[in-house]
Amino acid sequence: MREIHEAANAFPMMQSKEFDELARDISANGLQVPIAIYQGKILDGRNRFAACEASGVSPIFQEVETDDPYMWV
């Protein structure tokens, strides 16, 4: 499990039904939107990351360049 950036907490985690649907979609179609990483921590995409783990799909990461991760989120 990767560490989560504090700014990612601006949005809640999905509830179980939504999360299950996301995990099924990622399992069937792969991860379509990379998970945003800032300074080694997940800045955006923690639900997608968890769904990848749950479905056995390798996550795709993209490093974010920003001066203010809170504004980026």
CHARMM internal coordinates of N, CA and C (Angstrom, degrees):
IC EDIT
DIST 1 N 1 CA 1.4701
DIST 1 CA 1 C 1.5112
ANGL 1 N 1 CA 1 C 109.11
DIST 1 C 2 N 1.2877
ANGL 1 CA 1 C 2 N 116.01
DIHE 1 N 1 CA 1 C 2 N 132.24
DIST 2 N 2 CA 1.4589
ANGL 1 C 2 N 2 CA 121.69
DIHE 1 CA 1 C 2 N 2 CA 176.31
DIST 2 CA 2 C 1.5169
ANGL 2 N 2 CA 2 C 109.81
DIHE 1 C 2 N 2 CA 2 C -83.26
DIST 2 C 3 N 1.3067
ANGL 2 CA 2 C 3 N 114.33
DIHE 2 N 2 CA 2 C 3 N 155.03
DIST 3 N 3 CA 1.4619
ANGL 2 C 3 N 3 CA 120.14
DIHE 2 CA 2 C 3 N 3 CA 177.10
DIST 3 CA 3 C 1.5270
ANGL 3 N 3 CA 3 C 109.38
DIHE 2 C 3 N 3 CA 3 C -74.00
DIST 3 C 4 N 1.3238
ANGL 3 CA 3 C 4 N 116.14
DIHE 3 N 3 CA 3 C 4 N 146.27
DIST 4 N 4 CA 1.4660
ANGL 3 C 4 N 4 CA 122.94
DIHE 3 CA 3 C 4 N 4 CA -179.34
DIST 4 CA 4 C 1.5243
ANGL 4 N 4 CA 4 C 109.05
DIHE 3 C 4 N 4 CA 4 C -100.60
DIST 4 C 5 N 1.3187
ANGL 4 CA 4 C 5 N 116.67
DIHE 4 N 4 CA 4 C 5 N 132.40
DIST 5 N 5 CA 1.4623
ANGL 4 C 5 N 5 CA 121.33
DIHE 4 CA 4 C 5 N 5 CA 175.96
DIST 5 CA 5 C 1.5248
ANGL 5 N 5 CA 5 C 108.81
DIHE 4 C 5 N 5 CA 5 C -71.08
DIST 5 C 6 N 1.3161
ANGL 5 CA 5 C 6 N 116.30
DIHE 5 N 5 CA 5 C 6 N 144.13
DIST 6 N 6 CA 1.4667
ANGL 5 C 6 N 6 CA 122.00
DIHE 5 CA 5 C 6 N 6 CA -177.97
DIST 6 CA 6 C 1.5296
ANGL 6 N 6 CA 6 C 112.14
DIHE 5 C 6 N 6 CA 6 C -57.41
DIST 6 C 7 N 1.3374
ANGL 6 CA 6 C 7 N 117.67
DIHE 6 N 6 CA 6 C 7 N -33.28
DIST 7 N 7 CA 1.4617
ANGL 6 C 7 N 7 CA 121.39
DIHE 6 CA 6 C 7 N 7 CA -178.33
DIST 7 CA 7 C 1.5284
ANGL 7 N 7 CA 7 C 111.67
DIHE 6 C 7 N 7 CA 7 C -65.33
DIST 7 C 8 N 1.3244
ANGL 7 CA 7 C 8 N 117.27
DIHE 7 N 7 CA 7 C 8 N -24.45
DIST 8 N 8 CA 1.4641
ANGL 7 C 8 N 8 CA 120.95
DIHE 7 CA 7 C 8 N 8 CA 179.97
DIST 8 CA 8 C 1.5237
ANGL 8 N 8 CA 8 C 111.80
DIHE 7 C 8 N 8 CA 8 C -66.04
DIST 8 C 9 N 1.3142
ANGL 8 CA 8 C 9 N 116.49
DIHE 8 N 8 CA 8 C 9 N -19.99
DIST 9 N 9 CA 1.4647
ANGL 8 C 9 N 9 CA 120.58
DIHE 8 CA 8 C 9 N 9 CA -179.83
DIST 9 CA 9 C 1.5281
ANGL 9 N 9 CA 9 C 113.11
DIHE 8 C 9 N 9 CA 9 C -72.45
DIST 9 C 10 N 1.3195
ANGL 9 CA 9 C 10 N 117.37
DIHE 9 N 9 CA 9 C 10 N -1.51
DIST 10 N 10 CA 1.4641
ANGL 9 C 10 N 10 CA 121.09
DIHE 9 CA 9 C 10 N 10 CA 177.59
DIST 10 CA 10 C 1.5249
ANGL 10 N 10 CA 10 C 110.61
DIHE 9 C 10 N 10 CA 10 C -64.93
DIST 10 C 11 N 1.3338
ANGL 10 CA 10 C 11 N 116.27
DIHE 10 N 10 CA 10 C 11 N -21.82
DIST 11 N 11 CA 1.4577
ANGL 10 C 11 N 11 CA 121.42
DIHE 10 CA 10 C 11 N 11 CA -179.75
DIST 11 CA 11 C 1.5236
ANGL 11 N 11 CA 11 C 108.97
DIHE 10 C 11 N 11 CA 11 C -122.42
DIST 11 C 12 N 1.3247
ANGL 11 CA 11 C 12 N 117.31
DIHE 11 N 11 CA 11 C 12 N 139.94
DIST 12 N 12 CA 1.4736
ANGL 11 C 12 N 12 CA 120.12
DIHE 11 CA 11 C 12 N 12 CA -178.13
DIST 12 CA 12 C 1.5264
ANGL 12 N 12 CA 12 C 111.83
DIHE 11 C 12 N 12 CA 12 C -73.61
DIST 12 C 13 N 1.3140
ANGL 12 CA 12 C 13 N 115.00
DIHE 12 N 12 CA 12 C 13 N 159.98
DIST 13 N 13 CA 1.4599
ANGL 12 C 13 N 13 CA 120.67
DIHE 12 CA 12 C 13 N 13 CA 172.66
DIST 13 CA 13 C 1.5263
ANGL 13 N 13 CA 13 C 108.03
DIHE 12 C 13 N 13 CA 13 C -72.94
DIST 13 C 14 N 1.3235
ANGL 13 CA 13 C 14 N 116.03
DIHE 13 N 13 CA 13 C 14 N 154.10
DIST 14 N 14 CA 1.4693
ANGL 13 C 14 N 14 CA 121.33
DIHE 13 CA 13 C 14 N 14 CA 178.24
DIST 14 CA 14 C 1.5235
ANGL 14 N 14 CA 14 C 110.35
DIHE 13 C 14 N 14 CA 14 C -67.32
DIST 14 C 15 N 1.3144
ANGL 14 CA 14 C 15 N 115.49
DIHE 14 N 14 CA 14 C 15 N 152.01
DIST 15 N 15 CA 1.4543
ANGL 14 C 15 N 15 CA 122.01
DIHE 14 CA 14 C 15 N 15 CA 172.90
DIST 15 CA 15 C 1.5307
ANGL 15 N 15 CA 15 C 108.13
DIHE 14 C 15 N 15 CA 15 C -78.60
DIST 15 C 16 N 1.3161
ANGL 15 CA 15 C 16 N 117.14
DIHE 15 N 15 CA 15 C 16 N 166.39
DIST 16 N 16 CA 1.4615
ANGL 15 C 16 N 16 CA 121.40
DIHE 15 CA 15 C 16 N 16 CA -169.97
DIST 16 CA 16 C 1.5281
ANGL 16 N 16 CA 16 C 114.40
DIHE 15 C 16 N 16 CA 16 C -57.71
DIST 16 C 17 N 1.3304
ANGL 16 CA 16 C 17 N 119.43
DIHE 16 N 16 CA 16 C 17 N -42.89
DIST 17 N 17 CA 1.4659
ANGL 16 C 17 N 17 CA 120.54
DIHE 16 CA 16 C 17 N 17 CA -178.84
DIST 17 CA 17 C 1.5307
ANGL 17 N 17 CA 17 C 110.87
DIHE 16 C 17 N 17 CA 17 C -63.68
DIST 17 C 18 N 1.3299
ANGL 17 CA 17 C 18 N 116.69
DIHE 17 N 17 CA 17 C 18 N -47.91
DIST 18 N 18 CA 1.4647
ANGL 17 C 18 N 18 CA 120.80
DIHE 17 CA 17 C 18 N 18 CA 178.21
DIST 18 CA 18 C 1.5275
ANGL 18 N 18 CA 18 C 110.76
DIHE 17 C 18 N 18 CA 18 C -61.07
DIST 18 C 19 N 1.3250
ANGL 18 CA 18 C 19 N 115.08
DIHE 18 N 18 CA 18 C 19 N -44.02
DIST 19 N 19 CA 1.4585
ANGL 18 C 19 N 19 CA 120.08
DIHE 18 CA 18 C 19 N 19 CA -178.53
DIST 19 CA 19 C 1.5293
ANGL 19 N 19 CA 19 C 110.82
DIHE 18 C 19 N 19 CA 19 C -62.95
DIST 19 C 20 N 1.3175
ANGL 19 CA 19 C 20 N 117.11
DIHE 19 N 19 CA 19 C 20 N -43.95
DIST 20 N 20 CA 1.4646
ANGL 19 C 20 N 20 CA 120.73
DIHE 19 CA 19 C 20 N 20 CA 178.76
DIST 20 CA 20 C 1.5238
ANGL 20 N 20 CA 20 C 111.24
DIHE 19 C 20 N 20 CA 20 C -59.89
DIST 20 C 21 N 1.3295
ANGL 20 CA 20 C 21 N 116.89
DIHE 20 N 20 CA 20 C 21 N -40.40
DIST 21 N 21 CA 1.4679
ANGL 20 C 21 N 21 CA 121.44
DIHE 20 CA 20 C 21 N 21 CA 177.66
DIST 21 CA 21 C 1.5287
ANGL 21 N 21 CA 21 C 110.65
DIHE 20 C 21 N 21 CA 21 C -64.18
DIST 21 C 22 N 1.3241
ANGL 21 CA 21 C 22 N 116.74
DIHE 21 N 21 CA 21 C 22 N -42.50
DIST 22 N 22 CA 1.4641
ANGL 21 C 22 N 22 CA 120.84
DIHE 21 CA 21 C 22 N 22 CA 178.24
DIST 22 CA 22 C 1.5260
ANGL 22 N 22 CA 22 C 110.54
DIHE 21 C 22 N 22 CA 22 C -63.01
DIST 22 C 23 N 1.3154
ANGL 22 CA 22 C 23 N 117.29
DIHE 22 N 22 CA 22 C 23 N -45.41
DIST 23 N 23 CA 1.4641
ANGL 22 C 23 N 23 CA 121.19
DIHE 22 CA 22 C 23 N 23 CA -179.89
DIST 23 CA 23 C 1.5308
ANGL 23 N 23 CA 23 C 110.89
DIHE 22 C 23 N 23 CA 23 C -61.89
DIST 23 C 24 N 1.3331
ANGL 23 CA 23 C 24 N 117.18
DIHE 23 N 23 CA 23 C 24 N -41.19
DIST 24 N 24 CA 1.4698
ANGL 23 C 24 N 24 CA 120.64
DIHE 23 CA 23 C 24 N 24 CA 177.63
DIST 24 CA 24 C 1.5246
ANGL 24 N 24 CA 24 C 110.90
DIHE 23 C 24 N 24 CA 24 C -63.64
DIST 24 C 25 N 1.3235
ANGL 24 CA 24 C 25 N 116.47
DIHE 24 N 24 CA 24 C 25 N -42.86
DIST 25 N 25 CA 1.4659
ANGL 24 C 25 N 25 CA 121.11
DIHE 24 CA 24 C 25 N 25 CA 179.73
DIST 25 CA 25 C 1.5315
ANGL 25 N 25 CA 25 C 110.73
DIHE 24 C 25 N 25 CA 25 C -63.07
DIST 25 C 26 N 1.3264
ANGL 25 CA 25 C 26 N 116.73
DIHE 25 N 25 CA 25 C 26 N -45.58
DIST 26 N 26 CA 1.4567
ANGL 25 C 26 N 26 CA 120.27
DIHE 25 CA 25 C 26 N 26 CA 179.59
DIST 26 CA 26 C 1.5216
ANGL 26 N 26 CA 26 C 110.45
DIHE 25 C 26 N 26 CA 26 C -65.21
DIST 26 C 27 N 1.3117
ANGL 26 CA 26 C 27 N 117.48
DIHE 26 N 26 CA 26 C 27 N -37.95
DIST 27 N 27 CA 1.4617
ANGL 26 C 27 N 27 CA 121.38
DIHE 26 CA 26 C 27 N 27 CA 177.14
DIST 27 CA 27 C 1.5214
ANGL 27 N 27 CA 27 C 110.90
DIHE 26 C 27 N 27 CA 27 C -61.87
DIST 27 C 28 N 1.3307
ANGL 27 CA 27 C 28 N 116.75
DIHE 27 N 27 CA 27 C 28 N -41.70
DIST 28 N 28 CA 1.4610
ANGL 27 C 28 N 28 CA 121.88
DIHE 27 CA 27 C 28 N 28 CA -177.11
DIST 28 CA 28 C 1.5233
ANGL 28 N 28 CA 28 C 113.22
DIHE 27 C 28 N 28 CA 28 C -78.77
DIST 28 C 29 N 1.3363
ANGL 28 CA 28 C 29 N 116.80
DIHE 28 N 28 CA 28 C 29 N -37.03
DIST 29 N 29 CA 1.4672
ANGL 28 C 29 N 29 CA 121.16
DIHE 28 CA 28 C 29 N 29 CA -170.16
DIST 29 CA 29 C 1.5223
ANGL 29 N 29 CA 29 C 114.68
DIHE 28 C 29 N 29 CA 29 C -117.69
DIST 29 C 30 N 1.3197
ANGL 29 CA 29 C 30 N 117.23
DIHE 29 N 29 CA 29 C 30 N -4.83
DIST 30 N 30 CA 1.4607
ANGL 29 C 30 N 30 CA 120.26
DIHE 29 CA 29 C 30 N 30 CA -175.59
DIST 30 CA 30 C 1.5211
ANGL 30 N 30 CA 30 C 110.79
DIHE 29 C 30 N 30 CA 30 C 80.45
DIST 30 C 31 N 1.3078
ANGL 30 CA 30 C 31 N 115.29
DIHE 30 N 30 CA 30 C 31 N 170.68
DIST 31 N 31 CA 1.4645
ANGL 30 C 31 N 31 CA 120.93
DIHE 30 CA 30 C 31 N 31 CA 178.38
DIST 31 CA 31 C 1.5238
ANGL 31 N 31 CA 31 C 108.40
DIHE 30 C 31 N 31 CA 31 C -79.17
DIST 31 C 32 N 1.3152
ANGL 31 CA 31 C 32 N 117.51
DIHE 31 N 31 CA 31 C 32 N 119.47
DIST 32 N 32 CA 1.4628
ANGL 31 C 32 N 32 CA 122.52
DIHE 31 CA 31 C 32 N 32 CA -175.61
DIST 32 CA 32 C 1.5313
ANGL 32 N 32 CA 32 C 112.90
DIHE 31 C 32 N 32 CA 32 C -91.63
DIST 32 C 33 N 1.3314
ANGL 32 CA 32 C 33 N 117.23
DIHE 32 N 32 CA 32 C 33 N -28.88
DIST 33 N 33 CA 1.4654
ANGL 32 C 33 N 33 CA 121.98
DIHE 32 CA 32 C 33 N 33 CA -177.71
DIST 33 CA 33 C 1.5251
ANGL 33 N 33 CA 33 C 107.71
DIHE 32 C 33 N 33 CA 33 C -119.79
DIST 33 C 34 N 1.3381
ANGL 33 CA 33 C 34 N 117.45
DIHE 33 N 33 CA 33 C 34 N 119.75
DIST 34 N 34 CA 1.4717
ANGL 33 C 34 N 34 CA 119.28
DIHE 33 CA 33 C 34 N 34 CA -179.27
DIST 34 CA 34 C 1.5288
ANGL 34 N 34 CA 34 C 112.23
DIHE 33 C 34 N 34 CA 34 C -59.65
DIST 34 C 35 N 1.3146
ANGL 34 CA 34 C 35 N 115.30
DIHE 34 N 34 CA 34 C 35 N 155.21
DIST 35 N 35 CA 1.4567
ANGL 34 C 35 N 35 CA 123.02
DIHE 34 CA 34 C 35 N 35 CA 177.97
DIST 35 CA 35 C 1.5263
ANGL 35 N 35 CA 35 C 107.58
DIHE 34 C 35 N 35 CA 35 C -86.43
DIST 35 C 36 N 1.3255
ANGL 35 CA 35 C 36 N 116.79
DIHE 35 N 35 CA 35 C 36 N 125.98
DIST 36 N 36 CA 1.4604
ANGL 35 C 36 N 36 CA 122.25
DIHE 35 CA 35 C 36 N 36 CA -176.81
DIST 36 CA 36 C 1.5302
ANGL 36 N 36 CA 36 C 110.36
DIHE 35 C 36 N 36 CA 36 C -79.11
DIST 36 C 37 N 1.3242
ANGL 36 CA 36 C 37 N 115.10
DIHE 36 N 36 CA 36 C 37 N 128.40
DIST 37 N 37 CA 1.4616
ANGL 36 C 37 N 37 CA 122.76
DIHE 36 CA 36 C 37 N 37 CA -179.70
DIST 37 CA 37 C 1.5312
ANGL 37 N 37 CA 37 C 108.86
DIHE 36 C 37 N 37 CA 37 C -117.01
DIST 37 C 38 N 1.3115
ANGL 37 CA 37 C 38 N 116.17
DIHE 37 N 37 CA 37 C 38 N 135.92
DIST 38 N 38 CA 1.4640
ANGL 37 C 38 N 38 CA 121.91
DIHE 37 CA 37 C 38 N 38 CA 175.57
DIST 38 CA 38 C 1.5233
ANGL 38 N 38 CA 38 C 107.68
DIHE 37 C 38 N 38 CA 38 C -132.98
DIST 38 C 39 N 1.3005
ANGL 38 CA 38 C 39 N 115.93
DIHE 38 N 38 CA 38 C 39 N 120.86
DIST 39 N 39 CA 1.4660
ANGL 38 C 39 N 39 CA 122.73
DIHE 38 CA 38 C 39 N 39 CA -178.84
DIST 39 CA 39 C 1.5321
ANGL 39 N 39 CA 39 C 111.66
DIHE 38 C 39 N 39 CA 39 C 51.25
DIST 39 C 40 N 1.3349
ANGL 39 CA 39 C 40 N 115.68
DIHE 39 N 39 CA 39 C 40 N 41.98
DIST 40 N 40 CA 1.4530
ANGL 39 C 40 N 40 CA 121.50
DIHE 39 CA 39 C 40 N 40 CA 175.79
DIST 40 CA 40 C 1.5141
ANGL 40 N 40 CA 40 C 115.63
DIHE 39 C 40 N 40 CA 40 C 81.28
DIST 40 C 41 N 1.3273
ANGL 40 CA 40 C 41 N 117.72
DIHE 40 N 40 CA 40 C 41 N 0.58
DIST 41 N 41 CA 1.4673
ANGL 40 C 41 N 41 CA 121.69
DIHE 40 CA 40 C 41 N 41 CA -178.55
DIST 41 CA 41 C 1.5271
ANGL 41 N 41 CA 41 C 110.23
DIHE 40 C 41 N 41 CA 41 C -116.33
DIST 41 C 42 N 1.3322
ANGL 41 CA 41 C 42 N 116.04
DIHE 41 N 41 CA 41 C 42 N 150.26
DIST 42 N 42 CA 1.4633
ANGL 41 C 42 N 42 CA 119.98
DIHE 41 CA 41 C 42 N 42 CA 177.46
DIST 42 CA 42 C 1.5201
ANGL 42 N 42 CA 42 C 109.08
DIHE 41 C 42 N 42 CA 42 C -70.72
DIST 42 C 43 N 1.3321
ANGL 42 CA 42 C 43 N 114.97
DIHE 42 N 42 CA 42 C 43 N 120.19
DIST 43 N 43 CA 1.4603
ANGL 42 C 43 N 43 CA 120.85
DIHE 42 CA 42 C 43 N 43 CA 179.42
DIST 43 CA 43 C 1.5361
ANGL 43 N 43 CA 43 C 110.23
DIHE 42 C 43 N 43 CA 43 C -97.16
DIST 43 C 44 N 1.3118
ANGL 43 CA 43 C 44 N 116.41
DIHE 43 N 43 CA 43 C 44 N -36.81
DIST 44 N 44 CA 1.4610
ANGL 43 C 44 N 44 CA 121.67
DIHE 43 CA 43 C 44 N 44 CA 178.94
DIST 44 CA 44 C 1.5214
ANGL 44 N 44 CA 44 C 108.11
DIHE 43 C 44 N 44 CA 44 C -147.07
DIST 44 C 45 N 1.3206
ANGL 44 CA 44 C 45 N 116.58
DIHE 44 N 44 CA 44 C 45 N 131.31
DIST 45 N 45 CA 1.4499
ANGL 44 C 45 N 45 CA 120.18
DIHE 44 CA 44 C 45 N 45 CA 177.20
DIST 45 CA 45 C 1.5169
ANGL 45 N 45 CA 45 C 114.37
DIHE 44 C 45 N 45 CA 45 C 113.28
DIST 45 C 46 N 1.3228
ANGL 45 CA 45 C 46 N 116.63
DIHE 45 N 45 CA 45 C 46 N 22.07
DIST 46 N 46 CA 1.4685
ANGL 45 C 46 N 46 CA 118.02
DIHE 45 CA 45 C 46 N 46 CA -178.53
DIST 46 CA 46 C 1.5194
ANGL 46 N 46 CA 46 C 111.80
DIHE 45 C 46 N 46 CA 46 C -66.53
DIST 46 C 47 N 1.3343
ANGL 46 CA 46 C 47 N 118.41
DIHE 46 N 46 CA 46 C 47 N -30.98
DIST 47 N 47 CA 1.4643
ANGL 46 C 47 N 47 CA 120.46
DIHE 46 CA 46 C 47 N 47 CA 173.98
DIST 47 CA 47 C 1.5277
ANGL 47 N 47 CA 47 C 110.37
DIHE 46 C 47 N 47 CA 47 C -67.63
DIST 47 C 48 N 1.3316
ANGL 47 CA 47 C 48 N 116.89
DIHE 47 N 47 CA 47 C 48 N -42.44
DIST 48 N 48 CA 1.4644
ANGL 47 C 48 N 48 CA 120.50
DIHE 47 CA 47 C 48 N 48 CA 177.73
DIST 48 CA 48 C 1.5161
ANGL 48 N 48 CA 48 C 111.04
DIHE 47 C 48 N 48 CA 48 C -63.67
DIST 48 C 49 N 1.3392
ANGL 48 CA 48 C 49 N 116.20
DIHE 48 N 48 CA 48 C 49 N -39.49
DIST 49 N 49 CA 1.4616
ANGL 48 C 49 N 49 CA 120.11
DIHE 48 CA 48 C 49 N 49 CA 178.61
DIST 49 CA 49 C 1.5295
ANGL 49 N 49 CA 49 C 110.53
DIHE 48 C 49 N 49 CA 49 C -62.74
DIST 49 C 50 N 1.3165
ANGL 49 CA 49 C 50 N 116.90
DIHE 49 N 49 CA 49 C 50 N -47.00
DIST 50 N 50 CA 1.4658
ANGL 49 C 50 N 50 CA 121.18
DIHE 49 CA 49 C 50 N 50 CA 179.18
DIST 50 CA 50 C 1.5280
ANGL 50 N 50 CA 50 C 110.49
DIHE 49 C 50 N 50 CA 50 C -62.94
DIST 50 C 51 N 1.3214
ANGL 50 CA 50 C 51 N 117.25
DIHE 50 N 50 CA 50 C 51 N -38.89
DIST 51 N 51 CA 1.4647
ANGL 50 C 51 N 51 CA 120.97
DIHE 50 CA 50 C 51 N 51 CA 179.15
DIST 51 CA 51 C 1.5311
ANGL 51 N 51 CA 51 C 110.79
DIHE 50 C 51 N 51 CA 51 C -66.99
DIST 51 C 52 N 1.3204
ANGL 51 CA 51 C 52 N 117.14
DIHE 51 N 51 CA 51 C 52 N -37.05
DIST 52 N 52 CA 1.4676
ANGL 51 C 52 N 52 CA 120.49
DIHE 51 CA 51 C 52 N 52 CA 175.07
DIST 52 CA 52 C 1.5228
ANGL 52 N 52 CA 52 C 109.78
DIHE 51 C 52 N 52 CA 52 C -61.63
DIST 52 C 53 N 1.3134
ANGL 52 CA 52 C 53 N 117.03
DIHE 52 N 52 CA 52 C 53 N -46.54
DIST 53 N 53 CA 1.4595
ANGL 52 C 53 N 53 CA 120.69
DIHE 52 CA 52 C 53 N 53 CA 178.73
DIST 53 CA 53 C 1.5299
ANGL 53 N 53 CA 53 C 110.80
DIHE 52 C 53 N 53 CA 53 C -60.58
DIST 53 C 54 N 1.3189
ANGL 53 CA 53 C 54 N 117.07
DIHE 53 N 53 CA 53 C 54 N -43.36
DIST 54 N 54 CA 1.4620
ANGL 53 C 54 N 54 CA 121.39
DIHE 53 CA 53 C 54 N 54 CA -177.97
DIST 54 CA 54 C 1.5263
ANGL 54 N 54 CA 54 C 112.15
DIHE 53 C 54 N 54 CA 54 C -66.89
DIST 54 C 55 N 1.3284
ANGL 54 CA 54 C 55 N 116.76
DIHE 54 N 54 CA 54 C 55 N -31.67
DIST 55 N 55 CA 1.4586
ANGL 54 C 55 N 55 CA 120.17
DIHE 54 CA 54 C 55 N 55 CA -176.08
DIST 55 CA 55 C 1.5252
ANGL 55 N 55 CA 55 C 113.43
DIHE 54 C 55 N 55 CA 55 C -100.11
DIST 55 C 56 N 1.3251
ANGL 55 CA 55 C 56 N 116.81
DIHE 55 N 55 CA 55 C 56 N -2.63
DIST 56 N 56 CA 1.4670
ANGL 55 C 56 N 56 CA 120.02
DIHE 55 CA 55 C 56 N 56 CA 178.33
DIST 56 CA 56 C 1.5180
ANGL 56 N 56 CA 56 C 114.38
DIHE 55 C 56 N 56 CA 56 C 77.36
DIST 56 C 57 N 1.3291
ANGL 56 CA 56 C 57 N 117.13
DIHE 56 N 56 CA 56 C 57 N 19.12
DIST 57 N 57 CA 1.4615
ANGL 56 C 57 N 57 CA 122.02
DIHE 56 CA 56 C 57 N 57 CA 179.01
DIST 57 CA 57 C 1.5309
ANGL 57 N 57 CA 57 C 108.81
DIHE 56 C 57 N 57 CA 57 C -94.59
DIST 57 C 58 N 1.3283
ANGL 57 CA 57 C 58 N 116.40
DIHE 57 N 57 CA 57 C 58 N 135.06
DIST 58 N 58 CA 1.4684
ANGL 57 C 58 N 58 CA 119.95
DIHE 57 CA 57 C 58 N 58 CA 177.75
DIST 58 CA 58 C 1.5227
ANGL 58 N 58 CA 58 C 109.62
DIHE 57 C 58 N 58 CA 58 C -70.57
DIST 58 C 59 N 1.3275
ANGL 58 CA 58 C 59 N 117.83
DIHE 58 N 58 CA 58 C 59 N 124.86
DIST 59 N 59 CA 1.4659
ANGL 58 C 59 N 59 CA 120.09
DIHE 58 CA 58 C 59 N 59 CA -179.40
DIST 59 CA 59 C 1.5255
ANGL 59 N 59 CA 59 C 111.53
DIHE 58 C 59 N 59 CA 59 C -72.45
DIST 59 C 60 N 1.3101
ANGL 59 CA 59 C 60 N 114.72
DIHE 59 N 59 CA 59 C 60 N 154.55
DIST 60 N 60 CA 1.4608
ANGL 59 C 60 N 60 CA 122.83
DIHE 59 CA 59 C 60 N 60 CA 175.05
DIST 60 CA 60 C 1.5274
ANGL 60 N 60 CA 60 C 106.49
DIHE 59 C 60 N 60 CA 60 C -110.68
DIST 60 C 61 N 1.3259
ANGL 60 CA 60 C 61 N 116.31
DIHE 60 N 60 CA 60 C 61 N 131.81
DIST 61 N 61 CA 1.4625
ANGL 60 C 61 N 61 CA 120.76
DIHE 60 CA 60 C 61 N 61 CA -178.21
DIST 61 CA 61 C 1.5234
ANGL 61 N 61 CA 61 C 110.43
DIHE 60 C 61 N 61 CA 61 C -115.04
DIST 61 C 62 N 1.3245
ANGL 61 CA 61 C 62 N 115.18
DIHE 61 N 61 CA 61 C 62 N 150.58
DIST 62 N 62 CA 1.4551
ANGL 61 C 62 N 62 CA 122.07
DIHE 61 CA 61 C 62 N 62 CA 175.57
DIST 62 CA 62 C 1.5244
ANGL 62 N 62 CA 62 C 107.72
DIHE 61 C 62 N 62 CA 62 C -136.40
DIST 62 C 63 N 1.3238
ANGL 62 CA 62 C 63 N 116.55
DIHE 62 N 62 CA 62 C 63 N 123.99
DIST 63 N 63 CA 1.4622
ANGL 62 C 63 N 63 CA 121.45
DIHE 62 CA 62 C 63 N 63 CA 179.91
DIST 63 CA 63 C 1.5262
ANGL 63 N 63 CA 63 C 109.60
DIHE 62 C 63 N 63 CA 63 C -73.09
DIST 63 C 64 N 1.3166
ANGL 63 CA 63 C 64 N 116.07
DIHE 63 N 63 CA 63 C 64 N 135.24
DIST 64 N 64 CA 1.4601
ANGL 63 C 64 N 64 CA 123.31
DIHE 63 CA 63 C 64 N 64 CA 179.53
DIST 64 CA 64 C 1.5246
ANGL 64 N 64 CA 64 C 108.67
DIHE 63 C 64 N 64 CA 64 C -100.14
DIST 64 C 65 N 1.3136
ANGL 64 CA 64 C 65 N 115.65
DIHE 64 N 64 CA 64 C 65 N 134.89
DIST 65 N 65 CA 1.4579
ANGL 64 C 65 N 65 CA 120.77
DIHE 64 CA 64 C 65 N 65 CA 173.86
DIST 65 CA 65 C 1.5241
ANGL 65 N 65 CA 65 C 107.83
DIHE 64 C 65 N 65 CA 65 C -110.23
DIST 65 C 66 N 1.3213
ANGL 65 CA 65 C 66 N 115.46
DIHE 65 N 65 CA 65 C 66 N 115.26
DIST 66 N 66 CA 1.4637
ANGL 65 C 66 N 66 CA 120.43
DIHE 65 CA 65 C 66 N 66 CA -179.28
DIST 66 CA 66 C 1.5172
ANGL 66 N 66 CA 66 C 109.21
DIHE 65 C 66 N 66 CA 66 C -155.03
DIST 66 C 67 N 1.3079
ANGL 66 CA 66 C 67 N 116.21
DIHE 66 N 66 CA 66 C 67 N 153.90
DIST 67 N 67 CA 1.4606
ANGL 66 C 67 N 67 CA 121.31
DIHE 66 CA 66 C 67 N 67 CA 174.24
DIST 67 CA 67 C 1.5175
ANGL 67 N 67 CA 67 C 111.32
DIHE 66 C 67 N 67 CA 67 C -86.74
DIST 67 C 68 N 1.3393
ANGL 67 CA 67 C 68 N 116.35
DIHE 67 N 67 CA 67 C 68 N -19.24
DIST 68 N 68 CA 1.4543
ANGL 67 C 68 N 68 CA 120.63
DIHE 67 CA 67 C 68 N 68 CA -176.36
DIST 68 CA 68 C 1.5311
ANGL 68 N 68 CA 68 C 110.10
DIHE 67 C 68 N 68 CA 68 C -141.26
DIST 68 C 69 N 1.3300
ANGL 68 CA 68 C 69 N 117.76
DIHE 68 N 68 CA 68 C 69 N 95.56
DIST 69 N 69 CA 1.4567
ANGL 68 C 69 N 69 CA 119.59
DIHE 68 CA 68 C 69 N 69 CA -177.97
DIST 69 CA 69 C 1.5279
ANGL 69 N 69 CA 69 C 113.23
DIHE 68 C 69 N 69 CA 69 C -62.86
DIST 69 C 70 N 1.3188
ANGL 69 CA 69 C 70 N 118.21
DIHE 69 N 69 CA 69 C 70 N -27.19
DIST 70 N 70 CA 1.4692
ANGL 69 C 70 N 70 CA 120.66
DIHE 69 CA 69 C 70 N 70 CA 178.87
DIST 70 CA 70 C 1.5210
ANGL 70 N 70 CA 70 C 110.81
DIHE 69 C 70 N 70 CA 70 C -68.59
DIST 70 C 71 N 1.3217
ANGL 70 CA 70 C 71 N 116.85
DIHE 70 N 70 CA 70 C 71 N -39.64
DIST 71 N 71 CA 1.4597
ANGL 70 C 71 N 71 CA 120.56
DIHE 70 CA 70 C 71 N 71 CA 177.16
DIST 71 CA 71 C 1.5276
ANGL 71 N 71 CA 71 C 109.89
DIHE 70 C 71 N 71 CA 71 C -70.48
DIST 71 C 72 N 1.3250
ANGL 71 CA 71 C 72 N 117.69
DIHE 71 N 71 CA 71 C 72 N -35.19
DIST 72 N 72 CA 1.4597
ANGL 71 C 72 N 72 CA 121.52
DIHE 71 CA 71 C 72 N 72 CA -179.79
DIST 72 CA 72 C 1.5245
ANGL 72 N 72 CA 72 C 110.08
DIHE 71 C 72 N 72 CA 72 C -62.19
DIST 72 C 73 N 1.3287
ANGL 72 CA 72 C 73 N 115.92
DIHE 72 N 72 CA 72 C 73 N -42.26
DIST 73 N 73 CA 1.4653
ANGL 72 C 73 N 73 CA 120.33
DIHE 72 CA 72 C 73 N 73 CA 179.90
DIST 73 CA 73 C 1.5176
ANGL 73 N 73 CA 73 C 108.53
DIHE 72 C 73 N 73 CA 73 C -68.01
END
COOR INIT
IC SEED 1 N 1 CA 1 C
IC BUILD
